[in-house]
Amino acid sequence: MFFLIKTYLKNHVKHWLFISALCFPALLFLFLINPGVLILGYFIKNPIYQKFPIWAVIIYVFIIFSLVSFLMFFVINIFLTLIRKRSDKQSKKLQSLFIKLIISYLYPVENSIDEEYKTIARIKKFLYNSFSKRQFLISITKVAEDINSDFTYQFKNLIVKLKLDGIVRSLLYSVTLSEKVLAMHIIYYLDLSKESYVKRIMKYSESHNFALRMESYITMIRLMKDEGQLVEFIGKKYNLSMLDINVIVNAILNNPMLKIDFMKLLSSEKTRKILIGLLMAKYKYRDNSRSLILILNQLENENLTVKKLAWDAYLSLVPEKEGFDLIKEHYHELDYNVKLMLLKHFDFYNNQPEIDFLDDIILSEPVPIKIEAMKKMFKLDMKTFIKYVEIEDPIMASVCSEIIDMNIN
C-alpha cells in the first residue's frame, strides 16, 4: 500500500506543479486587491493597495504572469536540453559497459563462483542511482534480443543478486510509457510472472494507448505456459480490433512453448477466437488438413471480417485448382468486399476456364472489381485484354487506359 501511495505522489508531482502555476495569477490578484496577507504571524503589506482600479490590477497581474511564464519556459527548456544531452551521453557509455559485463557474466572465462562474484561486484559499482539501474535493465533487454540461447535463469538470478526487483515494479507503475514498456520487456525476458505484475499488465491491455496495449498483449502471451491461459485471456477481450488480433497472433507465433488447439478456436462461437484460429491455421498449422473443414464452415459466416479471413486462409492452404473451383462456385453469392479481396490475392492461371471467369467479371461487375479483374487479365491474356480497349464505352476505355499506364510506368 505504501508503495502505491509513494508511486502515485511521484507520478503526479508534475500535475501538482502545473495546478500551482495556474493558481499563481489568482493568488497574486487576491493579494493586490487586499491590504496585505498574514503568513505565520507576519503581516506582508500590499504597497499598491487602492492606488489602481481593478482593471489596471488585472492587466498588471497578466503582465507579471506572462513575464514569469516566459522566463520559466526559457530556463526550463535550456535546463532540460542540457540534461537530455548529458543523459544521452551517459546512457550510451553505461549501456556499452553493462553489455560487456553482462556478456562476461553469461560467458565467464573461468566458470567459478569467485568469477561470478567479481562480475556482480563490478556491475554493482556502477548502479549508483535509478538512471544507471534503468540503463542496466535496457542492456539486459538488448543482450536478450541479440543472443539465441535462453538465459532466463541467469538473468533472473542477476536481478535478484543486484536487488533490482523493486525498480522493475516502479517502472511498471510509472506514468511514462517508455518506462512501462521497459518493465514489460524485462518481465517477459526474465519470465517474472508475479500475480501483481500480471494484474497490472492486464490493466494496460485495456488502455486506449495503442503502443501500451500492444506491448501488454505481447508480454501476457509470452508469459503464458498453456492454451488455457490464452483462451481465458482472449475471452476477456471484447473489443479486439483486427490489428490487436494480428499482434496477438504474432506474439503466439513467437512463443514456441505455447501449444494451441486452434481447432477449438475455429469451432468457437466468439468472433475474436475464430479470427485468431483462422490466422493460426494460415501461418502456424498449414500442414493440418483437418482445419480445412472448419475453415470451410466459416466461409458463410455472417461477420464480414471472419468471412474475408476465412477465404484468405482457405485459399492459402488448398491447391490453386481447388481454390479456383470454390471461388467460381460461390463468387456470385459473395459480398462486394470479399469479391475485391479474392481478386486482389488469388493467383489466376492462363487457362480458358479462368480467363472466361475473369471475362465475365469484367463485363458485369462495378468499376473497382472490374479494375482488379482487368489487372489479372492484362498479365494472363493480352489478346483478350485488347478486346476491352476496342469496346466503345467511356468507363471501359478509362479503366483500360489506367491499367496500361500502371504497367508501362
Number of C-alpha atoms within 10 A of each C-alpha: 6 7 11 11 10 11 16 14 12 12 14 13 11 11 11 11 11 11 11 12 13 12 11 13 18 12 12 17 17 14 16 22 18 13 15 16 15 9 8 6 7 8 11 12 14 14 10 13 15 13 10 12 10 13 9 11 20 17 12 16 19 15 13 14 17 13 12 12 13 12 12 12 12 11 11 12 12 12 11 11 11 12 12 12 11 11 14 12 11 15 19 12 12 20 20 14 15 24 19 13 18 21 13 15 21 14 10 14 9 10 11 9 9 10 15 17 13 12 16 17 12 13 20 14 8 14 18 10 8 11 13 18 20 21 21 25 20 20 22 23 21 14 16 19 11 8 10 8 8 11 15 15 12 14 21 19 13 19 19 12 13 15 11 18 13 12 15 23 18 17 20 24 21 19 15 11 15 14 17 22 20 18 26 27 22 22 24 19 22 22 18 17 16 9 9 10 19 18 12 14 23 18 12 19 22 17 14 9 11 13 13 19 20 22 21 26 24 22 27 24 23 22 21 19 14 13 14 11 15 19 15 10 15 17 12 9 12 10 9 14 10 13 11 16 19 15 17 24 23 16 19 23 17 13 16 10 13 18 13 18 13 21 18 13 21 25 16 14 9 13 17 23 20 24 24 23 26 29 21 23 25 21 15 15 16 15 11 12 12 9 21 18 10 20 25 15 13 23 20 17 14 9 11 15 14 21 23 23 22 28 22 21 21 24 23 17 19 14 10 15 12 10 19 20 13 14 19 12 10 12 17 11 10 16 12 14 13 18 19 18 16 18 20 14 12 16 12 19 17 12 10 10 13 18 19 12 15 20 18 13 19 20 13 11 14 11 14 11 21 21 21 22 24 23 21 20 23 17 13 17 16 10 10 15 18 13 9 18 15 11 11 9 10 9 11 19 14 11 20 21 12 14 16 12 10 10 10 7 6
